[in-house]
Amino acid sequence: MEFEYRPSLLYRFKEIDKLFQGGNRNIQIHYNSIIVVENSSKKTILLLDNVICMAIAKTVRT
């Protein structure tokens, strides 16, 4: 499997509360606040999150 670094692929369009200030750590809150802004049709995106400490793979269909 080949990986490609794409820092502008995702964009957080909805501000969320700071977690260190008691913000909600529910994964769905984060998931629903991020959109894909680059064409990634039918590619798998691996998102590594240092706060929740888990990896999420999602296939994007645009």
mmJSON file of the N, C-alpha and C atoms, coordinates in Angstrom:
{"data_MODEL":{"atom_site":{
"group_PDB":["ATOM","ATOM","ATOM","ATOM","ATOM","ATOM","ATOM","ATOM","ATOM","ATOM","ATOM","ATOM","ATOM","ATOM","ATOM","ATOM","ATOM","ATOM","ATOM","ATOM","ATOM","ATOM","ATOM","ATOM","ATOM","ATOM","ATOM","ATOM","ATOM","ATOM","ATOM","ATOM","ATOM","ATOM","ATOM","ATOM","ATOM","ATOM","ATOM","ATOM","ATOM","ATOM","ATOM","ATOM","ATOM","ATOM","ATOM","ATOM","ATOM","ATOM","ATOM","ATOM","ATOM","ATOM","ATOM","ATOM","ATOM","ATOM","ATOM","ATOM","ATOM","ATOM","ATOM","ATOM","ATOM","ATOM","ATOM","ATOM","ATOM","ATOM","ATOM","ATOM","ATOM","ATOM","ATOM","ATOM","ATOM","ATOM","ATOM","ATOM","ATOM","ATOM","ATOM","ATOM","ATOM","ATOM","ATOM","ATOM","ATOM","ATOM","ATOM","ATOM","ATOM","ATOM","ATOM","ATOM","ATOM","ATOM","ATOM","ATOM","ATOM","ATOM","ATOM","ATOM","ATOM","ATOM","ATOM","ATOM","ATOM","ATOM","ATOM","ATOM","ATOM","ATOM","ATOM","ATOM","ATOM","ATOM","ATOM","ATOM","ATOM","ATOM","ATOM","ATOM","ATOM","ATOM","ATOM","ATOM","ATOM","ATOM","ATOM","ATOM","ATOM","ATOM","ATOM","ATOM","ATOM","ATOM","ATOM","ATOM","ATOM","ATOM","ATOM","ATOM","ATOM","ATOM","ATOM","ATOM","ATOM","ATOM","ATOM","ATOM","ATOM","ATOM","ATOM","ATOM","ATOM","ATOM","ATOM","ATOM","ATOM","ATOM","ATOM","ATOM","ATOM","ATOM","ATOM","ATOM","ATOM","ATOM","ATOM","ATOM","ATOM","ATOM","ATOM","ATOM","ATOM","ATOM","ATOM","ATOM","ATOM","ATOM","ATOM","ATOM","ATOM","ATOM"],
"id":[1,2,3,4,5,6,7,8,9,10,11,12,13,14,15,16,17,18,19,20,21,22,23,24,25,26,27,28,29,30,31,32,33,34,35,36,37,38,39,40,41,42,43,44,45,46,47,48,49,50,51,52,53,54,55,56,57,58,59,60,61,62,63,64,65,66,67,68,69,70,71,72,73,74,75,76,77,78,79,80,81,82,83,84,85,86,87,88,89,90,91,92,93,94,95,96,97,98,99,100,101,102,103,104,105,106,107,108,109,110,111,112,113,114,115,116,117,118,119,120,121,122,123,124,125,126,127,128,129,130,131,132,133,134,135,136,137,138,139,140,141,142,143,144,145,146,147,148,149,150,151,152,153,154,155,156,157,158,159,160,161,162,163,164,165,166,167,168,169,170,171,172,173,174,175,176,177,178,179,180,181,182,183,184,185,186],
"type_symbol":["N","C","C","N","C","C","N","C","C","N","C","C","N","C","C","N","C","C","N","C","C","N","C","C","N","C","C","N","C","C","N","C","C","N","C","C","N","C","C","N","C","C","N","C","C","N","C","C","N","C","C","N","C","C","N","C","C","N","C","C","N","C","C","N","C","C","N","C","C","N","C","C","N","C","C","N","C","C","N","C","C","N","C","C","N","C","C","N","C","C","N","C","C","N","C","C","N","C","C","N","C","C","N","C","C","N","C","C","N","C","C","N","C","C","N","C","C","N","C","C","N","C","C","N","C","C","N","C","C","N","C","C","N","C","C","N","C","C","N","C","C","N","C","C","N","C","C","N","C","C","N","C","C","N","C","C","N","C","C","N","C","C","N","C","C","N","C","C","N","C","C","N","C","C","N","C","C","N","C","C","N","C","C","N","C","C"],
"label_atom_id":["N","CA","C","N","CA","C","N","CA","C","N","CA","C","N","CA","C","N","CA","C","N","CA","C","N","CA","C","N","CA","C","N","CA","C","N","CA","C","N","CA","C","N","CA","C","N","CA","C","N","CA","C","N","CA","C","N","CA","C","N","CA","C","N","CA","C","N","CA","C","N","CA","C","N","CA","C","N","CA","C","N","CA","C","N","CA","C","N","CA","C","N","CA","C","N","CA","C","N","CA","C","N","CA","C","N","CA","C","N","CA","C","N","CA","C","N","CA","C","N","CA","C","N","CA","C","N","CA","C","N","CA","C","N","CA","C","N","CA","C","N","CA","C","N","CA","C","N","CA","C","N","CA","C","N","CA","C","N","CA","C","N","CA","C","N","CA","C","N","CA","C","N","CA","C","N","CA","C","N","CA","C","N","CA","C","N","CA","C","N","CA","C","N","CA","C","N","CA","C","N","CA","C","N","CA","C","N","CA","C","N","CA","C","N","CA","C"],
"label_alt_id":[null,null,null,null,null,null,null,null,null,null,null,null,null,null,null,null,null,null,null,null,null,null,null,null,null,null,null,null,null,null,null,null,null,null,null,null,null,null,null,null,null,null,null,null,null,null,null,null,null,null,null,null,null,null,null,null,null,null,null,null,null,null,null,null,null,null,null,null,null,null,null,null,null,null,null,null,null,null,null,null,null,null,null,null,null,null,null,null,null,null,null,null,null,null,null,null,null,null,null,null,null,null,null,null,null,null,null,null,null,null,null,null,null,null,null,null,null,null,null,null,null,null,null,null,null,null,null,null,null,null,null,null,null,null,null,null,null,null,null,null,null,null,null,null,null,null,null,null,null,null,null,null,null,null,null,null,null,null,null,null,null,null,null,null,null,null,null,null,null,null,null,null,null,null,null,null,null,null,null,null,null,null,null,null,null,null],
"label_comp_id":["MET","MET","MET","GLU","GLU","GLU","PHE","PHE","PHE","GLU","GLU","GLU","TYR","TYR","TYR","ARG","ARG","ARG","PRO","PRO","PRO","SER","SER","SER","LEU","LEU","LEU","LEU","LEU","LEU","TYR","TYR","TYR","ARG","ARG","ARG","PHE","PHE","PHE","LYS","LYS","LYS","GLU","GLU","GLU","ILE","ILE","ILE","ASP","ASP","ASP","LYS","LYS","LYS","LEU","LEU","LEU","PHE","PHE","PHE","GLN","GLN","GLN","GLY","GLY","GLY","GLY","GLY","GLY","ASN","ASN","ASN","ARG","ARG","ARG","ASN","ASN","ASN","ILE","ILE","ILE","GLN","GLN","GLN","ILE","ILE","ILE","HIS","HIS","HIS","TYR","TYR","TYR","ASN","ASN","ASN","SER","SER","SER","ILE","ILE","ILE","ILE","ILE","ILE","VAL","VAL","VAL","VAL","VAL","VAL","GLU","GLU","GLU","ASN","ASN","ASN","SER","SER","SER","SER","SER","SER","LYS","LYS","LYS","LYS","LYS","LYS","THR","THR","THR","ILE","ILE","ILE","LEU","LEU","LEU","LEU","LEU","LEU","LEU","LEU","LEU","ASP","ASP","ASP","ASN","ASN","ASN","VAL","VAL","VAL","ILE","ILE","ILE","CYS","CYS","CYS","MET","MET","MET","ALA","ALA","ALA","ILE","ILE","ILE","ALA","ALA","ALA","LYS","LYS","LYS","THR","THR","THR","VAL","VAL","VAL","ARG","ARG","ARG","THR","THR","THR"],
"label_asym_id":["A","A","A","A","A","A","A","A","A","A","A","A","A","A","A","A","A","A","A","A","A","A","A","A","A","A","A","A","A","A","A","A","A","A","A","A","A","A","A","A","A","A","A","A","A","A","A","A","A","A","A","A","A","A","A","A","A","A","A","A","A","A","A","A","A","A","A","A","A","A","A","A","A","A","A","A","A","A","A","A","A","A","A","A","A","A","A","A","A","A","A","A","A","A","A","A","A","A","A","A","A","A","A","A","A","A","A","A","A","A","A","A","A","A","A","A","A","A","A","A","A","A","A","A","A","A","A","A","A","A","A","A","A","A","A","A","A","A","A","A","A","A","A","A","A","A","A","A","A","A","A","A","A","A","A","A","A","A","A","A","A","A","A","A","A","A","A","A","A","A","A","A","A","A","A","A","A","A","A","A","A","A","A","A","A","A"],
"label_entity_id":["1","1","1","1","1","1","1","1","1","1","1","1","1","1","1","1","1","1","1","1","1","1","1","1","1","1","1","1","1","1","1","1","1","1","1","1","1","1","1","1","1","1","1","1","1","1","1","1","1","1","1","1","1","1","1","1","1","1","1","1","1","1","1","1","1","1","1","1","1","1","1","1","1","1","1","1","1","1","1","1","1","1","1","1","1","1","1","1","1","1","1","1","1","1","1","1","1","1","1","1","1","1","1","1","1","1","1","1","1","1","1","1","1","1","1","1","1","1","1","1","1","1","1","1","1","1","1","1","1","1","1","1","1","1","1","1","1","1","1","1","1","1","1","1","1","1","1","1","1","1","1","1","1","1","1","1","1","1","1","1","1","1","1","1","1","1","1","1","1","1","1","1","1","1","1","1","1","1","1","1","1","1","1","1","1","1"],
"label_seq_id":[1,1,1,2,2,2,3,3,3,4,4,4,5,5,5,6,6,6,7,7,7,8,8,8,9,9,9,10,10,10,11,11,11,12,12,12,13,13,13,14,14,14,15,15,15,16,16,16,17,17,17,18,18,18,19,19,19,20,20,20,21,21,21,22,22,22,23,23,23,24,24,24,25,25,25,26,26,26,27,27,27,28,28,28,29,29,29,30,30,30,31,31,31,32,32,32,33,33,33,34,34,34,35,35,35,36,36,36,37,37,37,38,38,38,39,39,39,40,40,40,41,41,41,42,42,42,43,43,43,44,44,44,45,45,45,46,46,46,47,47,47,48,48,48,49,49,49,50,50,50,51,51,51,52,52,52,53,53,53,54,54,54,55,55,55,56,56,56,57,57,57,58,58,58,59,59,59,60,60,60,61,61,61,62,62,62],
"pdbx_PDB_ins_code":[null,null,null,null,null,null,null,null,null,null,null,null,null,null,null,null,null,null,null,null,null,null,null,null,null,null,null,null,null,null,null,null,null,null,null,null,null,null,null,null,null,null,null,null,null,null,null,null,null,null,null,null,null,null,null,null,null,null,null,null,null,null,null,null,null,null,null,null,null,null,null,null,null,null,null,null,null,null,null,null,null,null,null,null,null,null,null,null,null,null,null,null,null,null,null,null,null,null,null,null,null,null,null,null,null,null,null,null,null,null,null,null,null,null,null,null,null,null,null,null,null,null,null,null,null,null,null,null,null,null,null,null,null,null,null,null,null,null,null,null,null,null,null,null,null,null,null,null,null,null,null,null,null,null,null,null,null,null,null,null,null,null,null,null,null,null,null,null,null,null,null,null,null,null,null,null,null,null,null,null,null,null,null,null,null,null],
"Cartn_x":[0.842,0.0,0.891,0.538,1.309,0.562,1.303,0.706,1.187,0.338,0.646,0.227,1.125,0.835,0.037,-1.176,-2.036,-2.636,-1.882,-2.354,-3.566,-3.834,-4.985,-6.191,-6.144,-7.236,-8.494,-8.305,-9.436,-9.498,-10.714,-10.915,-11.955,-11.619,-12.599,-13.442,-14.684,-15.58,-16.424,-16.446,-17.253,-16.355,-16.3,-15.456,-16.022,-15.135,-15.55,-14.879,-15.471,-14.908,-13.552,-12.644,-11.32,-11.453,-10.833,-10.973,-10.331,-9.211,-8.558,-9.358,-10.379,-11.258,-12.597,-12.649,-13.867,-14.749,-14.248,-15.029,-15.39,-16.398,-16.905,-15.907,-15.534,-14.562,-15.227,-16.513,-17.23,-16.699,-16.363,-15.775,-16.7,-18.0,-18.963,-18.947,-18.679,-18.562,-17.435,-16.315,-15.166,-15.444,-15.959,-16.243,-17.19,-18.195,-19.195,-18.712,-17.52,-17.013,-15.943,-15.667,-14.598,-15.163,-14.719,-15.108,-13.862,-14.058,-12.983,-13.047,-11.936,-11.937,-11.17,-10.387,-9.691,-10.361,-10.279,-10.872,-10.154,-10.875,-10.323,-11.281,-11.918,-12.932,-12.43,-13.18,-12.925,-11.548,-11.028,-9.771,-10.056,-9.232,-9.364,-8.507,-9.099,-8.397,-8.128,-6.886,-6.512,-6.256,-7.083,-6.968,-6.467,-5.298,-4.736,-4.992,-5.628,-6.001,-5.229,-4.495,-3.67,-4.448,-5.682,-6.468,-7.249,-7.899,-8.719,-7.871,-6.705,-5.753,-6.329,-6.909,-7.381,-7.306,-7.335,-7.283,-8.647,-9.064,-10.333,-10.054,-10.554,-10.421,-11.805,-11.925,-13.206,-13.002,-13.815,-13.772,-14.68,-14.148,-14.877,-15.457,-16.737,-17.378,-17.974,-17.396,-17.9,-18.385],
"Cartn_y":[-1.171,0.0,1.24,2.197,3.431,4.574,5.384,6.512,7.826,8.816,10.144,11.188,12.089,13.156,14.256,14.528,15.534,16.424,17.399,18.205,19.075,19.382,20.229,19.419,18.12,17.247,17.473,17.697,17.868,19.292,19.729,21.075,21.004,21.551,21.618,22.865,22.658,23.77,24.228,23.442,23.771,23.751,24.858,24.946,24.057,23.389,22.562,23.096,22.775,23.219,22.569,23.312,22.8,21.638,20.528,19.345,19.535,20.259,20.46,21.379,22.033,22.892,22.208,20.901,20.148,19.875,20.107,19.853,18.382,18.128,16.782,15.951,14.796,13.926,12.876,12.958,12.008,12.063,10.911,10.853,11.454,11.306,11.81,13.337,14.007,15.468,15.899,15.234,15.556,15.181,13.997,13.486,14.411,14.936,15.802,17.238,17.563,18.93,19.058,17.958,17.936,17.521,18.216,17.851,17.589,16.86,16.596,17.693,18.412,19.547,19.292,18.231,17.87,16.649,16.513,15.364,14.095,13.236,11.969,10.845,10.967,10.015,8.582,7.78,6.348,6.018,6.886,6.615,6.452,5.696,5.521,6.566,7.229,8.25,7.689,7.756,7.327,8.586,8.809,9.987,9.548,10.033,9.724,10.905,10.643,11.703,11.536,12.55,12.446,12.697,13.142,13.386,12.136,11.537,10.373,9.106,9.18,8.073,6.856,7.078,5.982,6.383,5.431,5.698,5.369,6.2,6.019,5.939,4.94,4.83,4.991,5.854,6.105,6.163,5.472,5.553,6.703,7.616,8.808,8.569,8.822,8.708,10.068,10.727,12.042,12.019],
"Cartn_z":[0.0,0.0,0.0,-0.787,-0.893,-0.199,0.547,1.251,0.653,0.72,0.179,1.21,1.527,2.497,1.801,2.291,1.667,2.758,3.262,4.394,4.096,2.841,2.529,2.069,2.248,1.836,2.668,3.954,4.868,5.399,5.709,6.244,7.358,8.508,9.598,9.384,8.965,8.641,9.818,10.858,12.031,13.253,13.954,15.145,16.24,16.949,18.082,19.341,20.475,21.751,21.983,22.582,22.903,23.886,23.564,24.406,25.773,25.826,27.118,28.03,27.451,28.259,28.524,28.328,28.627,27.432,26.227,25.021,24.872,24.081,23.856,23.047,23.554,22.88,22.0,21.819,20.975,19.551,18.998,17.66,16.602,16.78,15.795,15.733,16.833,16.853,15.914,16.003,15.156,13.703,13.512,12.174,11.41,12.108,11.465,11.276,11.732,11.602,10.514,9.802,8.805,7.451,6.399,5.042,4.201,3.116,2.167,1.118,0.917,-0.013,-1.3,-1.332,-2.56,-3.162,-4.469,-5.131,-4.69,-4.028,-3.554,-3.885,-4.989,-5.389,-5.32,-4.585,-4.453,-3.896,-3.065,-2.389,-0.904,-0.261,1.179,1.874,2.856,3.622,5.012,5.419,6.763,7.58,8.57,9.423,10.788,11.151,12.465,13.382,14.482,15.409,16.703,17.096,18.301,19.583,19.503,20.709,21.091,20.13,20.411,20.381,19.778,19.721,19.022,17.872,17.056,15.596,14.725,13.287,12.68,11.733,11.064,9.579,8.946,7.502,6.902,5.951,5.322,3.826,3.092,1.645,1.223,0.462,0.044,-1.341,-1.48,-2.78,-3.121,-4.112,-4.505,-5.921],
"occupancy":[1.0,1.0,1.0,1.0,1.0,1.0,1.0,1.0,1.0,1.0,1.0,1.0,1.0,1.0,1.0,1.0,1.0,1.0,1.0,1.0,1.0,1.0,1.0,1.0,1.0,1.0,1.0,1.0,1.0,1.0,1.0,1.0,1.0,1.0,1.0,1.0,1.0,1.0,1.0,1.0,1.0,1.0,1.0,1.0,1.0,1.0,1.0,1.0,1.0,1.0,1.0,1.0,1.0,1.0,1.0,1.0,1.0,1.0,1.0,1.0,1.0,1.0,1.0,1.0,1.0,1.0,1.0,1.0,1.0,1.0,1.0,1.0,1.0,1.0,1.0,1.0,1.0,1.0,1.0,1.0,1.0,1.0,1.0,1.0,1.0,1.0,1.0,1.0,1.0,1.0,1.0,1.0,1.0,1.0,1.0,1.0,1.0,1.0,1.0,1.0,1.0,1.0,1.0,1.0,1.0,1.0,1.0,1.0,1.0,1.0,1.0,1.0,1.0,1.0,1.0,1.0,1.0,1.0,1.0,1.0,1.0,1.0,1.0,1.0,1.0,1.0,1.0,1.0,1.0,1.0,1.0,1.0,1.0,1.0,1.0,1.0,1.0,1.0,1.0,1.0,1.0,1.0,1.0,1.0,1.0,1.0,1.0,1.0,1.0,1.0,1.0,1.0,1.0,1.0,1.0,1.0,1.0,1.0,1.0,1.0,1.0,1.0,1.0,1.0,1.0,1.0,1.0,1.0,1.0,1.0,1.0,1.0,1.0,1.0,1.0,1.0,1.0,1.0,1.0,1.0,1.0,1.0,1.0,1.0,1.0,1.0],
"B_iso_or_equiv":[0.0,0.0,0.0,0.0,0.0,0.0,0.0,0.0,0.0,0.0,0.0,0.0,0.0,0.0,0.0,0.0,0.0,0.0,0.0,0.0,0.0,0.0,0.0,0.0,0.0,0.0,0.0,0.0,0.0,0.0,0.0,0.0,0.0,0.0,0.0,0.0,0.0,0.0,0.0,0.0,0.0,0.0,0.0,0.0,0.0,0.0,0.0,0.0,0.0,0.0,0.0,0.0,0.0,0.0,0.0,0.0,0.0,0.0,0.0,0.0,0.0,0.0,0.0,0.0,0.0,0.0,0.0,0.0,0.0,0.0,0.0,0.0,0.0,0.0,0.0,0.0,0.0,0.0,0.0,0.0,0.0,0.0,0.0,0.0,0.0,0.0,0.0,0.0,0.0,0.0,0.0,0.0,0.0,0.0,0.0,0.0,0.0,0.0,0.0,0.0,0.0,0.0,0.0,0.0,0.0,0.0,0.0,0.0,0.0,0.0,0.0,0.0,0.0,0.0,0.0,0.0,0.0,0.0,0.0,0.0,0.0,0.0,0.0,0.0,0.0,0.0,0.0,0.0,0.0,0.0,0.0,0.0,0.0,0.0,0.0,0.0,0.0,0.0,0.0,0.0,0.0,0.0,0.0,0.0,0.0,0.0,0.0,0.0,0.0,0.0,0.0,0.0,0.0,0.0,0.0,0.0,0.0,0.0,0.0,0.0,0.0,0.0,0.0,0.0,0.0,0.0,0.0,0.0,0.0,0.0,0.0,0.0,0.0,0.0,0.0,0.0,0.0,0.0,0.0,0.0,0.0,0.0,0.0,0.0,0.0,0.0],
"pdbx_formal_charge":[null,null,null,null,null,null,null,null,null,null,null,null,null,null,null,null,null,null,null,null,null,null,null,null,null,null,null,null,null,null,null,null,null,null,null,null,null,null,null,null,null,null,null,null,null,null,null,null,null,null,null,null,null,null,null,null,null,null,null,null,null,null,null,null,null,null,null,null,null,null,null,null,null,null,null,null,null,null,null,null,null,null,null,null,null,null,null,null,null,null,null,null,null,null,null,null,null,null,null,null,null,null,null,null,null,null,null,null,null,null,null,null,null,null,null,null,null,null,null,null,null,null,null,null,null,null,null,null,null,null,null,null,null,null,null,null,null,null,null,null,null,null,null,null,null,null,null,null,null,null,null,null,null,null,null,null,null,null,null,null,null,null,null,null,null,null,null,null,null,null,null,null,null,null,null,null,null,null,null,null,null,null,null,null,null,null],
"auth_seq_id":[1,1,1,2,2,2,3,3,3,4,4,4,5,5,5,6,6,6,7,7,7,8,8,8,9,9,9,10,10,10,11,11,11,12,12,12,13,13,13,14,14,14,15,15,15,16,16,16,17,17,17,18,18,18,19,19,19,20,20,20,21,21,21,22,22,22,23,23,23,24,24,24,25,25,25,26,26,26,27,27,27,28,28,28,29,29,29,30,30,30,31,31,31,32,32,32,33,33,33,34,34,34,35,35,35,36,36,36,37,37,37,38,38,38,39,39,39,40,40,40,41,41,41,42,42,42,43,43,43,44,44,44,45,45,45,46,46,46,47,47,47,48,48,48,49,49,49,50,50,50,51,51,51,52,52,52,53,53,53,54,54,54,55,55,55,56,56,56,57,57,57,58,58,58,59,59,59,60,60,60,61,61,61,62,62,62],
"auth_comp_id":["MET","MET","MET","GLU","GLU","GLU","PHE","PHE","PHE","GLU","GLU","GLU","TYR","TYR","TYR","ARG","ARG","ARG","PRO","PRO","PRO","SER","SER","SER","LEU","LEU","LEU","LEU","LEU","LEU","TYR","TYR","TYR","ARG","ARG","ARG","PHE","PHE","PHE","LYS","LYS","LYS","GLU","GLU","GLU","ILE","ILE","ILE","ASP","ASP","ASP","LYS","LYS","LYS","LEU","LEU","LEU","PHE","PHE","PHE","GLN","GLN","GLN","GLY","GLY","GLY","GLY","GLY","GLY","ASN","ASN","ASN","ARG","ARG","ARG","ASN","ASN","ASN","ILE","ILE","ILE","GLN","GLN","GLN","ILE","ILE","ILE","HIS","HIS","HIS","TYR","TYR","TYR","ASN","ASN","ASN","SER","SER","SER","ILE","ILE","ILE","ILE","ILE","ILE","VAL","VAL","VAL","VAL","VAL","VAL","GLU","GLU","GLU","ASN","ASN","ASN","SER","SER","SER","SER","SER","SER","LYS","LYS","LYS","LYS","LYS","LYS","THR","THR","THR","ILE","ILE","ILE","LEU","LEU","LEU","LEU","LEU","LEU","LEU","LEU","LEU","ASP","ASP","ASP","ASN","ASN","ASN","VAL","VAL","VAL","ILE","ILE","ILE","CYS","CYS","CYS","MET","MET","MET","ALA","ALA","ALA","ILE","ILE","ILE","ALA","ALA","ALA","LYS","LYS","LYS","THR","THR","THR","VAL","VAL","VAL","ARG","ARG","ARG","THR","THR","THR"],
"auth_asym_id":["A","A","A","A","A","A","A","A","A","A","A","A","A","A","A","A","A","A","A","A","A","A","A","A","A","A","A","A","A","A","A","A","A","A","A","A","A","A","A","A","A","A","A","A","A","A","A","A","A","A","A","A","A","A","A","A","A","A","A","A","A","A","A","A","A","A","A","A","A","A","A","A","A","A","A","A","A","A","A","A","A","A","A","A","A","A","A","A","A","A","A","A","A","A","A","A","A","A","A","A","A","A","A","A","A","A","A","A","A","A","A","A","A","A","A","A","A","A","A","A","A","A","A","A","A","A","A","A","A","A","A","A","A","A","A","A","A","A","A","A","A","A","A","A","A","A","A","A","A","A","A","A","A","A","A","A","A","A","A","A","A","A","A","A","A","A","A","A","A","A","A","A","A","A","A","A","A","A","A","A","A","A","A","A","A","A"],
"auth_atom_id":["N","CA","C","N","CA","C","N","CA","C","N","CA","C","N","CA","C","N","CA","C","N","CA","C","N","CA","C","N","CA","C","N","CA","C","N","CA","C","N","CA","C","N","CA","C","N","CA","C","N","CA","C","N","CA","C","N","CA","C","N","CA","C","N","CA","C","N","CA","C","N","CA","C","N","CA","C","N","CA","C","N","CA","C","N","CA","C","N","CA","C","N","CA","C","N","CA","C","N","CA","C","N","CA","C","N","CA","C","N","CA","C","N","CA","C","N","CA","C","N","CA","C","N","CA","C","N","CA","C","N","CA","C","N","CA","C","N","CA","C","N","CA","C","N","CA","C","N","CA","C","N","CA","C","N","CA","C","N","CA","C","N","CA","C","N","CA","C","N","CA","C","N","CA","C","N","CA","C","N","CA","C","N","CA","C","N","CA","C","N","CA","C","N","CA","C","N","CA","C","N","CA","C","N","CA","C","N","CA","C","N","CA","C","N","CA","C"],
"pdbx_PDB_model_num":[1,1,1,1,1,1,1,1,1,1,1,1,1,1,1,1,1,1,1,1,1,1,1,1,1,1,1,1,1,1,1,1,1,1,1,1,1,1,1,1,1,1,1,1,1,1,1,1,1,1,1,1,1,1,1,1,1,1,1,1,1,1,1,1,1,1,1,1,1,1,1,1,1,1,1,1,1,1,1,1,1,1,1,1,1,1,1,1,1,1,1,1,1,1,1,1,1,1,1,1,1,1,1,1,1,1,1,1,1,1,1,1,1,1,1,1,1,1,1,1,1,1,1,1,1,1,1,1,1,1,1,1,1,1,1,1,1,1,1,1,1,1,1,1,1,1,1,1,1,1,1,1,1,1,1,1,1,1,1,1,1,1,1,1,1,1,1,1,1,1,1,1,1,1,1,1,1,1,1,1,1,1,1,1,1,1]
}}}
